[in-house]
Amino acid sequence: MRVDEKTLAEDIVRMSGTNVKKCMKCGKCSATCPSFEDMDVHPHSFVTMAEEGDVAGLLKSKSLWKCLSCFACVERCPRGVEPAHLIEAVRFFALSPQGLNKMKPDVVPIFLQNLEEKGAEVPQQLLTSAFRKYSK
Amino acid sequence: MEFSYFPGCTLKTKARDLDETARLAAEALGVTLRELPEWQCCGAVYPMSREEIAVRLSSVRALMAARDEGRPLLTLCSACHHVMKRVNHDMQTDEGLRTKANNYLQPDKPYAGETRVVHYLEMLRDEVGFGEVARKVTSPFKGVKIAAYYGCMLLRPSAVMRFDNPENPSVMEDFISAIGAAPVRFPYRNECCGGYVALDDRGAARKASRRVTRAAAQHGAEALITACPLCLYNLKENGGGEVPVHYFTEFLAAALGLKTLEGGLARAS
């Protein structure tokens, strides 16, 4: 860990711009999440863990890569907590140390080869958004 | 009616159909789209972290260029619209971000979110009017059952996007009625297709997109329409081929008698 966990938790919450203390634990974010079944840490737990400063678990959670950034949790939270923003901030901290980017430019030709074998047309939008998601 | 127009990266490459049919239809409807003379990719994803400034700048430049041209900024791709609208909202409401962006760009006149960002569908609904669209239709898709796929980015978060009712939208169904077709309302029309993870996690993209295509097929849809190149790609590629997927502008241009719908559906009339 680069810094102590408490500082890191504060940094993550600040960067996300969310107010985790507003959460009333209703679980609606997790109930509406399209990736719920594939996640190890669910959106409502993300909020609680960030509030309690337990960021080590968040940083290695596979949920970081399962979040589809669809904003369903943001839209449907009755308290305006914005769990997706929190998950994005954790992704940022998981990727930003040197060498931890999850996607590097040299993989693009391989992706394109695999995906375009049937003549599919991978849109630029997909490549751009993947780099936004997987590298910082 | 004149708009500054931001096509975005994909509309110049893999989604040329979307750009071309939209331009043709706009002209026929009396709307002039003036492409911004210089623009850069919006980044395709809204930077949710408050502290990321650099990734917002290309959007701020486009928004500022439209302001300097004195016109609203028209978008078409759902992702571009989402990013432009939210960055504009940041520039209106977040003083820290606004100051940093202006300090970085050093424009002659600082930008504070003055530009009105309008999606093509909003232009059809609010500026042209669906009644007028219907009057200009020469080849109606009479009896064809079309399902509208809204996806995520046009609707959410509704507090910023203000596009339509986020849980029960109607603009695309009204569009479908205007071109003489029968709108099919189906569950998952405003749920995610999983396009964002289609490179890294194809299984997840497949699961999410099939939920959408299956629901549309079960409700009798003969075609799905979208405004998003990534949704189109993902629904086509990972959606199991249950329903043909088109840009809504392809149907619009065809209904206006401007361009045949490729791989098109037979009209009932």
Interface residues (C-beta under 8 A of the other chain):
Chain A: R14 M15 S16 G17 P34 S35 D38 W65 K66 L68 S69 C70 F71 A72 V74 E75 A84 H85 E88 A89 F92 K102 M103 F111 L115 A120 E121 V122 P123 Q124 Q125 L126 L127 T128 S129 A130 R132 K133 Y134
Chain B: G8 C9 T10 T13 K14 A15 C41 G43 A44 V45 P47 M48 S49 R50 E51 E52 V55 C77 A79 C152 M153 L155 R156 P157 S158 P166 E191 C192 G194 G195 Y196 V197 A198 L199 D200 D201 A204 A208 R211 P229 L230 L232 Y233 K236 E237
